[in-house]
Amino acid sequence: MLDAARVSVEKDLGQAIIFQVKTLRVTPEWAFLHGIPKRADGKPVDYSKSIYAPIADDGAFSAEAAVLLAREGTGWRLVTYSVGFSDVVWETWDEEFGAPSWLWP
């Protein structure tokens, strides 16, 4: 599940990452991850190498990630995600994607 979440986030960040998980909630059909991307050695991500470089230092960038995944066969498919948000991004994901709202904090 975390591997499915990692692929797109790594592309945006331009580096390999792991997630420091804050919240992980899973149903048979859905998974929600809220966490902090970190480099593989556990150190903070260098956002200057990412698509977020222009906004990473503006004070509103949270360095957190939220990911919604859906079950697909025996694996997981990324539905949507957000990195660096300054406001709750998952608030409408139940309406947009049909995931149960109790998944998020």
N, C-alpha and C positions, 0 to 999 in steps of 0.2 A: 504494500500500500504506500509506504513512504517513498519507495522507488518511483512509483507512478507520479507522486506529487513532486518529486525532485527534478524530473526531466525538464519541464518548461521553466521552472524557477532557475535552474542552473544555466539555461540558455540566456535568460534575461540578465543574470548576474555575471556571466562570462567566466565562471569558475565552479569547480566542484564544491558541493555543500553537503552538510548534514543538517537535520533539524533539531534544535533544542525544543522539545515539545512542551507547550504550555497546556493545551487541551487537545485530546484525541477522542472523538466519539464515533462509534461505528454501529451500524445496523446491518442486517443482511444485504440491503440495497445501497446504502449511503455511508460515506465517511467524511468527517470534518476534522481538519487539522488547523490548529492555531499555534504558531511557534515562531522561533527566531532562527533564520538561516545562519549557519556558522560554517567556517571553512572546515575541511576534513580534520584538521588538527585541533578544532574547538575554538580557534581564535575568531574574532569578528570578521565579517565579510568586508572586503575592500570594494566599496561601492563606486570608487572612481573608475573601475574596470567594467562597470555595468551600464545598462540603459538608464539607470536611475542616477547616474553621476550628476546631471544638471540640478537635481532636486535634493540629493542626499544630504547636503549641508545647509539646507534652508531653515532648519529648526522644526519643521512639521513632518519630517520623515521619521517613521517609527522603527524602521529596521525589523519589523515583524512581518509574518506571512500568514495568510489565511487561504486554505485550499479546500475545495469541495470535490469529492470523487464519487463516482457511481460504479456499482458492480457491473462488470461486463464479463460474462462467462465465469471463469475461475479467477479472473484478475480484476483490476481497477482501471477506470478511465477518468482522466482529469476532466472535470466539468468546467470549473472556473477557478481563478485564484487572484490574489492581490498581494503585492509586496509594498511595504513602506507607507501604508495607509495612515491617515491622521484621524480618521473617523471610522465608525463601525461599518465595514463593507458588506458583511453577511446578513444584514438586517432584512434585505429583500430577497435573499436567495431562495427562500421557501416559495415565494410567488413566482420568481423568475424561472426556477429550475424544478420545483416540485419536491424539494427535500424537506423533511420535517424540521420545523423551526426549533424544536427542543435540542437539536444537535449542537447549536452554538450557545456560548455562555450568555 
